[in-house]
Amino acid sequence: MDNDEALTPHLKCDVELELVGPNVPTLNKWAANALRALADRLDHDEFEDGFSDVTDGVGKKIGTIYIVYSGVDF
């Protein structure tokens, strides 16, 4: 790895959702809502390295998000 690449910040983000619902359109809506909420949290720097729970609008766990930052000095 060259010096430029070593100094370039990297982000790895894996999201896993597990939803059960009455029909596919509803599941898609719930998943989209969860992903939008995660995007807002990520945009506001609310995650640190590692796993975090993903919850729905009422606080029920519906999955996990895994975040890893590398090549950065906080």
C-alpha positions in Angstrom: 0.0 0.0 0.0 1.4 3.4 -0.9 1.4 6.4 1.3 -1.5 8.2 -0.4 -3.8 5.1 0.0 -2.7 4.7 3.7 -3.8 8.3 4.4 -7.1 8.1 2.5 -10.1 7.5 4.9 -12.0 4.3 4.2 -15.5 3.3 5.4 -16.9 -0.2 5.4 -20.6 -0.4 6.2 -22.7 -3.6 6.3 -26.4 -3.5 7.1 -28.6 -6.6 7.8 -32.3 -6.2 8.3 -34.8 -8.9 9.1 -38.4 -7.9 8.7 -41.7 -9.8 8.8 -44.9 -8.1 7.5 -48.2 -8.5 5.8 -47.0 -8.0 2.2 -44.0 -7.1 0.1 -44.9 -3.4 -0.4 -45.1 -3.0 3.3 -41.8 -4.7 3.9 -40.2 -2.5 1.3 -41.6 0.6 3.0 -40.3 -0.5 6.4 -36.9 -1.3 5.1 -36.7 2.0 3.3 -37.7 3.9 6.4 -35.0 2.0 8.4 -32.3 2.7 5.8 -33.2 6.4 5.7 -33.0 6.6 9.5 -29.6 4.9 9.4 -28.4 7.4 6.7 -29.4 10.3 8.9 -27.5 8.8 11.8 -24.5 8.2 9.7 -24.6 11.7 8.3 -24.6 13.0 11.9 -21.6 10.9 12.9 -23.6 8.8 15.4 -21.7 5.6 14.8 -18.3 4.3 16.0 -16.5 1.2 14.8 -18.3 -2.0 15.4 -21.8 -3.4 15.5 -24.9 -1.4 16.4 -28.5 -2.4 16.6 -31.0 -1.2 14.0 -34.5 -0.5 15.4 -37.8 0.3 13.9 -39.9 3.4 14.7 -41.1 1.9 18.0 -37.7 0.7 19.2 -38.0 -3.0 18.2 -34.7 -4.5 16.9 -34.9 -5.3 13.2 -31.2 -5.8 12.4 -27.7 -4.7 12.8 -25.3 -2.2 11.1 -21.5 -2.8 11.1 -19.2 0.2 10.6 -15.4 0.2 10.3 -13.4 3.3 9.6 -9.8 3.0 8.6 -7.0 5.2 7.3 -8.2 8.1 9.5 -7.0 9.7 12.7 -9.9 10.9 14.9 
